[in-house]
């Protein structure tokens, strides 16, 4: 009979502790916190890439504006792109010209490197996201100086 009472007492203690949820919220918070920080990091990375995309599009347009008035062989478009790109690393910059229907068109293509956000948890040095854009404009014919 005494053994049965001890077992019943032990079962009651176990039931009391199983029903006790003290500390459960803290454990859940600790489990969800790293996922929350990862989501915030991903949002900031997408925002950084979006800012780079806007910058590369504007840099391409500035380069195209410069390229449509320059003579062939000049590199004013490169200066315009570099000035607008600022601190971004330029992975590729090119200009091509072609004629169609009596008009000359110039295409400027630029690729900027959007850096990966780094933290103490991840070593992202040297990693980047390449973001490209191109623009085609009709080249302006400059008047002859001899006339």
C-alpha positions in Angstrom: 0.0 0.0 0.0 2.9 2.4 0.8 4.4 1.8 -2.7 1.1 2.6 -4.3 0.9 5.9 -2.4 4.5 6.8 -3.4 3.7 6.1 -7.1 0.5 8.2 -6.9 2.5 11.0 -5.3 5.1 10.9 -8.0 2.4 10.9 -10.7 0.9 14.0 -9.1 4.2 15.8 -9.1 4.8 14.9 -12.8 1.3 16.1 -13.7 1.9 19.4 -11.9 5.1 20.0 -13.8 3.7 19.0 -17.1 0.8 21.4 -16.7 3.2 24.2 -15.7 4.0 26.4 -18.8 6.3 28.9 -17.1 9.1 29.8 -19.3 7.5 28.4 -22.5 7.2 31.9 -24.0 10.9 32.6 -23.4 11.9 29.4 -25.2 9.6 30.2 -28.1 11.0 33.7 -28.3 14.6 32.4 -28.3 13.6 29.9 -31.1 11.9 32.6 -33.3 14.5 35.4 -32.8 17.1 34.1 -35.2 14.5 33.6 -37.9 13.3 37.2 -37.4 16.8 38.5 -37.7 17.3 36.5 -40.9 14.1 37.9 -42.4 15.3 41.5 -41.5 18.6 40.8 -43.2 16.9 39.5 -46.3 14.7 42.6 -46.5 17.7 44.9 -46.2 19.5 42.9 -48.9 16.6 43.3 -51.3 16.4 47.0 -50.5 20.1 47.3 -51.2 19.7 45.5 -54.5 16.7 47.7 -55.5 18.7 50.8 -54.8 21.5 49.5 -57.0 19.0 48.7 -59.7 17.7 52.3 -59.7 21.3 53.6 -59.7 22.4 51.4 -62.6 19.4 52.5 -64.7 20.1 56.2 -64.0 23.8 55.7 -64.7 23.0 54.0 -68.1 20.7 56.9 -69.0 23.4 59.4 -68.2 25.9 57.4 -70.2 23.5 57.2 -73.2 22.9 60.9 -73.1 26.7 61.5 -73.2 27.2 58.9 -75.9 24.5 60.3 -78.2 26.4 63.6 -78.7 30.0 62.4 -78.6 32.1 61.6 -81.7 33.0 58.0 -82.2 36.1 57.0 -80.3 35.5 59.4 -77.4 34.8 58.0 -74.0 32.7 60.7 -72.4 30.0 58.2 -71.7 32.4 56.3 -69.4 33.0 59.5 -67.4 29.2 60.1 -67.1 28.6 56.5 -65.9 31.4 56.6 -63.4 30.3 59.9 -62.0 26.7 58.6 -61.5 27.7 55.2 -60.2 29.6 56.7 -57.3 31.1 54.1 -55.0 29.5 51.1 -56.8 32.0 48.7 -58.5 31.5 48.8 -62.2 31.7 45.2 -63.5 31.0 46.0 -67.1 30.6 49.1 -69.3 30.2 49.0 -73.0 29.0 51.1 -75.9 27.9 50.0 -79.4 26.7 51.9 -82.4 24.6 50.7 -85.3 22.7 52.3 -88.2 19.1 51.7 -89.2 17.0 53.6 -91.7 19.6 56.4 -92.1 19.8 57.0 -88.4 22.6 56.0 -86.1 21.8 54.5 -82.7 24.0 54.0 -79.7 23.5 51.4 -77.0 25.1 51.7 -73.6 25.2 48.7 -71.2 26.4 48.9 -67.6 26.7 46.2 -64.9 27.1 47.3 -61.3 28.0 45.1 -58.3 25.5 45.3 -55.4 27.5 44.3 -52.3 26.1 41.6 -50.0 25.3 42.8 -46.5 27.8 41.4 -44.1 27.6 40.6 -40.5 29.6 38.8 -37.9 27.6 35.6 -38.5 28.3 35.4 -42.3 31.5 36.1 -44.2 30.2 37.7 -47.3 33.4 39.5 -48.3 33.9 39.4 -52.1 30.3 38.3 -52.7 28.1 40.7 -54.7 25.0 40.7 -56.9 25.5 41.9 -60.5 22.8 44.2 -61.7 22.7 45.2 -65.4 20.8 47.7 -67.5 21.1 49.0 -71.0 19.7 52.0 -73.0 19.5 52.7 -76.7 19.2 56.2 -78.0 19.3 57.8 -81.4 22.7 59.5 -82.0 22.5 63.2 -82.7 24.3 64.4 -85.8 26.6 67.3 -85.0 26.7 70.1 -87.6 29.8 70.5 -89.7 32.2 73.2 -88.5 33.1 74.0 -92.1 29.8 75.5 -92.9 
